[in-house]
Amino acid sequence: MSKLPLIIKREYLAKVRNKSFVIMTFLSPFLMVGMIVLIAYLTKLNDNEKRIIAVLNESDFFANEFLTSESTSFVKFRDISLEQAKDSTMNMGYYGLVYLPNETNLEKVSQRSFFYSKDAPSTNTLERLEKIFKERLKQERLREFGISASEYAEMDNEYELNISTFDGEHNLKGINEIKAVIGGGFGYLIMMFIIIYGGFVMRSVIEEKTSRIIEVIISSVKPFQLMLGKIIGTSLAGITQFGIWIISGGILLFLSMAIFNIDPSDMSKGGMGRD
């Protein structure tokens, strides 16, 4: 085993001095951070875009439901036909038109309502509009059962169940999900580590066998020592590469977010996800 450190050092230096290793080590963080920042930046641009939606309400319902928010403005049309409303919406460059027909009850109004737009609307837009209808329908249905507006508001109060061990210690909510994410992340890293750096070991053995160097090495080193040294040396090179990725990627991500003034939470928001 006295020659094992020499084999490990040789394999480690051979990997870290390889041109492709150096290039991928320093290029990968730029690529990964670039994709993350691009997604966040485009999402931010989408959030900052103010959508104007016209509303033609011919019914006696939804009088105060379409309220202007940070990302959406509602313009109400009155005393015009549906065709005139469509023409006005297109001519003024509005995002779309919500049409509510004149019906006797809320259920029929909701069933016959339409959203007109030039192109297919985004999922967030539809979810925002559908939420307005769902909330109003829920209120109406509960009112029919004799539930007042104040009682309905209390129904949406959040509730969290207290959790504890049998010994009286408080448990953290979502700890199992955190464990699953961490376990899955490490499992993915292990899989990638085996695939990528296992290939490095294989190529190293093939190169030495092709160049006949392996015959000289085997004459002074046991095959077990040689293979163990290759695995450890390559593993250390992989750990070095991952360490550089984590440190440089974190620094680049922090600087990019600061330069472009991007909030990381923007990535989880849609264009109309905010009220």
C-alpha positions as CSV (number, residue, x, y, z in Angstrom):
1,M,0.0,0.0,0.0
2,S,3.1,2.3,0.2
3,K,2.7,3.1,-3.5
4,L,-1.0,3.8,-3.3
5,P,-0.6,7.6,-2.5
6,L,1.6,8.0,-5.6
7,I,-1.0,6.3,-7.7
8,I,-3.8,8.5,-6.3
9,K,-1.6,11.7,-6.8
10,R,-0.8,10.7,-10.4
11,E,-4.5,10.0,-11.2
12,Y,-5.7,13.2,-9.5
13,L,-3.2,15.4,-11.3
14,A,-3.8,13.7,-14.6
15,K,-7.5,14.5,-14.3
16,V,-7.3,18.1,-13.0
17,R,-4.7,19.1,-15.6
18,N,-6.7,17.7,-18.5
19,K,-7.9,20.5,-20.8
20,S,-11.5,19.2,-21.1
21,F,-11.7,18.9,-17.3
22,V,-10.5,22.5,-16.8
23,I,-12.8,23.9,-19.5
24,M,-15.9,22.1,-18.1
25,T,-15.0,22.9,-14.5
26,F,-15.1,26.7,-15.2
27,L,-17.6,26.8,-18.1
28,S,-20.4,24.7,-16.4
29,P,-21.2,27.3,-13.7
30,F,-21.6,30.0,-16.3
31,L,-23.9,27.8,-18.3
32,M,-26.0,26.7,-15.3
33,V,-26.2,30.2,-13.7
34,G,-26.9,31.7,-17.2
35,M,-30.0,29.5,-17.6
36,I,-31.3,30.2,-14.1
37,V,-30.8,34.0,-14.5
38,L,-32.4,33.9,-18.0
39,I,-35.5,32.2,-16.7
40,A,-35.7,34.5,-13.8
41,Y,-35.2,37.6,-15.9
42,L,-37.8,36.6,-18.5
43,T,-40.2,35.8,-15.7
44,K,-39.6,39.2,-14.2
45,L,-40.2,40.9,-17.6
46,N,-43.5,38.9,-17.8
47,D,-44.5,40.0,-14.3
48,N,-43.8,43.7,-15.1
49,E,-46.0,43.6,-18.2
50,K,-49.3,45.3,-17.3
51,R,-52.2,43.4,-18.8
52,I,-55.3,45.3,-19.6
53,I,-58.5,43.2,-19.9
54,A,-61.8,44.6,-21.0
55,V,-65.0,43.4,-19.2
56,L,-68.5,43.5,-20.8
57,N,-70.9,42.6,-18.0
58,E,-74.5,42.4,-19.2
59,S,-75.6,40.5,-16.1
60,D,-76.6,41.7,-12.6
61,F,-73.7,39.8,-11.1
62,F,-69.9,40.3,-10.8
63,A,-70.3,44.0,-10.1
64,N,-67.2,44.4,-7.9
65,E,-65.2,41.2,-8.5
66,F,-63.0,42.4,-11.4
67,L,-60.5,44.5,-9.4
68,T,-57.3,46.0,-10.7
69,S,-54.1,44.5,-9.3
70,E,-50.4,45.1,-9.8
71,S,-50.3,43.0,-12.9
72,T,-53.8,43.3,-14.3
73,S,-56.1,46.2,-15.0
74,F,-59.8,45.7,-15.9
75,V,-61.6,48.2,-18.1
76,K,-65.4,47.9,-18.0
77,F,-67.5,48.5,-21.1
78,R,-71.1,49.6,-20.8
79,D,-74.1,49.9,-23.1
80,I,-72.4,48.4,-26.2
81,S,-72.9,45.1,-28.0
82,L,-70.5,42.2,-27.9
83,E,-69.2,42.8,-31.4
84,Q,-68.5,46.4,-30.6
85,A,-66.7,45.3,-27.4
86,K,-64.6,42.9,-29.4
87,D,-63.6,45.6,-32.0
88,S,-62.8,48.1,-29.2
89,T,-60.6,45.5,-27.4
90,M,-58.6,44.7,-30.5
91,N,-58.3,48.4,-31.7
92,M,-57.1,49.5,-28.2
93,G,-54.6,46.7,-28.0
94,Y,-56.1,45.2,-24.8
95,Y,-55.0,41.7,-23.8
96,G,-58.5,40.2,-24.0
97,L,-62.2,40.6,-23.3
98,V,-64.3,39.0,-20.6
99,Y,-68.0,38.7,-21.6
100,L,-70.7,38.0,-19.1
101,P,-74.2,37.5,-20.7
102,N,-77.5,38.6,-19.3
103,E,-79.0,35.5,-17.5
104,T,-81.4,35.0,-14.7
105,N,-79.0,33.4,-12.2
106,L,-75.3,33.2,-11.4
107,E,-74.9,29.6,-12.5
108,K,-76.1,30.3,-16.1
109,V,-74.0,33.5,-16.3
110,S,-70.9,31.6,-15.3
111,Q,-71.6,28.8,-17.8
112,R,-72.1,31.1,-20.7
113,S,-69.3,33.5,-20.0
114,F,-66.4,33.8,-22.4
115,F,-62.9,35.2,-22.6
116,Y,-61.9,36.4,-26.0
117,S,-58.3,37.1,-26.9
118,K,-56.2,37.4,-30.1
119,D,-53.9,34.6,-29.2
120,A,-54.3,31.7,-26.8
121,P,-54.2,33.2,-23.2
122,S,-51.6,32.1,-20.7
123,T,-52.4,29.6,-18.1
124,N,-51.9,32.1,-15.3
125,T,-54.4,34.5,-17.0
126,L,-57.1,31.8,-17.1
127,E,-56.4,30.7,-13.6
128,R,-56.8,34.3,-12.4
129,L,-60.1,34.8,-14.2
130,E,-61.4,31.4,-13.2
131,K,-60.6,32.1,-9.6
132,I,-62.9,35.1,-9.7
133,F,-65.8,33.0,-11.0
134,K,-65.1,30.1,-8.6
135,E,-65.1,32.5,-5.6
136,R,-68.3,34.2,-6.6
137,L,-70.0,30.8,-7.3
138,K,-68.9,29.5,-3.9
139,Q,-70.2,32.5,-2.1
140,E,-73.6,32.3,-3.9
141,R,-73.9,28.6,-3.2
142,L,-73.1,29.0,0.5
143,R,-75.5,32.0,0.7
144,E,-78.3,29.7,-0.5
145,F,-77.5,27.4,2.4
146,G,-77.9,30.4,4.8
147,I,-74.2,31.2,5.4
148,S,-73.4,34.9,5.7
149,A,-70.4,36.7,4.2
150,S,-68.7,37.0,7.5
151,E,-69.1,33.3,8.2
152,Y,-67.8,32.5,4.7
153,A,-64.7,34.7,5.4
154,E,-64.0,32.6,8.5
155,M,-64.1,29.4,6.5
156,D,-60.8,30.4,4.7
157,N,-58.9,30.9,8.0
158,E,-55.7,28.9,7.9
159,Y,-55.2,26.1,10.4
160,E,-52.1,24.1,11.4
161,L,-52.2,21.0,13.5
162,N,-49.7,21.0,16.3
163,I,-47.3,18.0,15.9
164,S,-45.0,16.5,18.5
165,T,-43.2,13.3,19.3
166,F,-44.3,10.9,22.1
167,D,-41.5,12.4,24.2
168,G,-43.0,15.9,24.0
169,E,-40.6,17.3,21.5
170,H,-42.0,19.5,18.8
171,N,-41.6,18.3,15.2
172,L,-41.0,20.5,12.2
173,K,-43.7,20.6,9.6
174,G,-42.5,19.3,6.2
175,I,-39.4,17.6,7.6
176,N,-40.2,14.4,5.6
177,E,-40.5,16.3,2.4
178,I,-37.2,18.0,3.1
179,K,-35.6,14.6,3.8
180,A,-37.0,13.2,0.5
181,V,-35.6,16.2,-1.5
182,I,-32.2,15.9,0.1
183,G,-32.1,12.2,-0.4
184,G,-33.2,12.4,-4.0
185,G,-30.7,15.2,-4.6
186,F,-27.8,13.1,-3.2
187,G,-29.0,10.0,-5.0
188,Y,-29.0,12.0,-8.3
189,L,-25.5,13.3,-7.6
190,I,-24.2,9.8,-6.8
191,M,-25.7,8.4,-10.0
192,M,-24.1,11.2,-12.1
193,F,-20.8,10.8,-10.1
194,I,-20.7,7.1,-11.0
195,I,-21.6,7.6,-14.6
196,I,-19.3,10.5,-15.4
197,Y,-16.3,9.6,-13.3
198,G,-16.7,5.9,-13.8
199,G,-16.2,6.7,-17.5
200,F,-13.0,8.6,-16.6
201,V,-11.6,5.5,-14.9
202,M,-12.6,3.3,-17.8
203,R,-10.9,5.6,-20.3
204,S,-7.8,5.8,-18.2
205,V,-7.5,2.1,-18.1
206,I,-8.1,1.8,-21.9
207,E,-5.4,4.5,-22.6
208,E,-2.8,2.8,-20.5
209,K,-3.6,-0.6,-22.0
210,T,-3.4,0.8,-25.5
211,S,-0.1,2.5,-24.9
212,R,1.3,-0.7,-23.1
213,I,2.1,1.5,-20.0
214,I,-0.1,-0.8,-17.9
215,E,2.4,-3.7,-18.3
216,V,5.2,-1.6,-16.8
217,I,3.0,-0.4,-14.0
218,I,1.7,-3.9,-13.1
219,S,5.3,-5.1,-12.8
220,S,5.8,-2.9,-9.7
221,V,2.2,-2.4,-8.4
222,K,-0.5,-4.9,-7.6
223,P,-3.6,-4.6,-9.8
224,F,-5.8,-4.0,-6.7
225,Q,-3.6,-1.1,-5.7
226,L,-3.7,0.3,-9.2
227,M,-7.5,0.2,-9.5
228,L,-8.1,1.5,-6.0
229,G,-5.7,4.4,-6.7
230,K,-7.5,5.2,-9.9
231,I,-10.9,5.2,-8.2
232,I,-9.8,7.3,-5.3
233,G,-7.8,9.8,-7.5
234,T,-10.7,10.2,-9.9
235,S,-13.1,10.6,-7.0
236,L,-11.0,13.3,-5.5
237,A,-10.9,15.1,-8.9
238,G,-14.7,14.8,-9.0
239,I,-15.1,16.2,-5.5
240,T,-12.8,19.1,-6.5
241,Q,-14.8,19.8,-9.6
242,F,-18.1,19.8,-7.7
243,G,-16.7,22.0,-5.0
244,I,-15.6,24.6,-7.6
245,W,-19.0,24.4,-9.2
246,I,-20.8,25.0,-5.9
247,I,-18.6,27.9,-4.9
248,S,-18.3,29.6,-8.2
249,G,-21.9,29.0,-9.1
250,G,-23.1,30.5,-5.8
251,I,-21.0,33.6,-6.3
252,L,-22.1,34.0,-9.9
253,L,-25.7,33.5,-9.0
254,F,-25.5,36.1,-6.2
255,L,-23.8,38.6,-8.4
256,S,-26.2,38.0,-11.3
257,M,-29.2,38.5,-9.1
258,A,-27.8,41.7,-7.7
259,I,-26.8,43.1,-11.1
260,F,-30.1,42.3,-12.8
261,N,-32.1,43.1,-9.6
262,I,-33.9,39.7,-9.7
263,D,-35.8,38.3,-6.8
264,P,-35.4,34.5,-6.6
265,S,-39.0,34.2,-5.7
266,D,-39.9,35.7,-9.1
267,M,-39.2,32.4,-10.7
268,S,-42.1,30.7,-9.0
269,K,-44.6,33.5,-10.0
270,G,-46.5,33.6,-13.2
271,G,-47.4,36.7,-15.1
272,M,-50.7,37.1,-13.2
273,G,-50.0,35.0,-10.2
274,R,-50.0,38.1,-7.9
275,D,-53.1,39.9,-6.7
